[in-house]
Amino acid sequence: MFIAFQKTDSKIETDVKKELHWDPSLTAQDISLSVTDGIVTLRGTVPHYFEKISAAAAAQRIGGVRGVANEIEVRLHSDFVRRDEDIIEAARIALDWGYLVPKGVTVMAEQGWLTLGGGCCMGI
């Protein structure tokens, strides 16, 4: 006979905290969490998008976790923040060097988000 064991929310919370602090890809000091019915909610800030994804993956590795709500905000260190104009210029250079990039691709940046448009995909 198989008897299922279900972790309590407090045990899941403890295990997730340990996992976040153990994971070498994370700086977890600014991450907080709560657990309700096996659903882990992550909050706080990290300096890189990779750490946001790593934190969710770490939480999902814990037995008893039924889901993860990743509400972590990415706040780049001021040394990494770029003006939209700089982002556009870097994208233009990269596109100009790409021989498979069709002519007429437009570049737009708004608050660090890059959007490409236009161009023609004929002959590719």
Order of alpha helices (4+ residues) and beta strands (2+ residues): alpha-beta-beta-alpha-beta-alpha-beta-beta
